Amino acid sequence: MKTNTRFIKSITEAAAASDTVMPWARGKRRAAFIAKRAEADKEARKTG
């Protein structure tokens, strides 16, 4: 059992040290981009 605990501990430490951006972590940045694009589209409809 001791080696299993040590293995799990090393895996969780490696996961915590990872700085890779996951696709689901882009929520705020993507939402801001979509809102900006929608606002630009709304302005284009008003002027044109």
Number of C-alpha atoms within 10 A of each C-alpha: 6 6 8 9 10 10 12 11 12 12 12 11 11 10 11 9 9 9 7 8 8 7 7 6 10 10 10 9 9 11 11 11 12 12 11 12 12 12 12 12 11 11 11 10 9 8 6 5
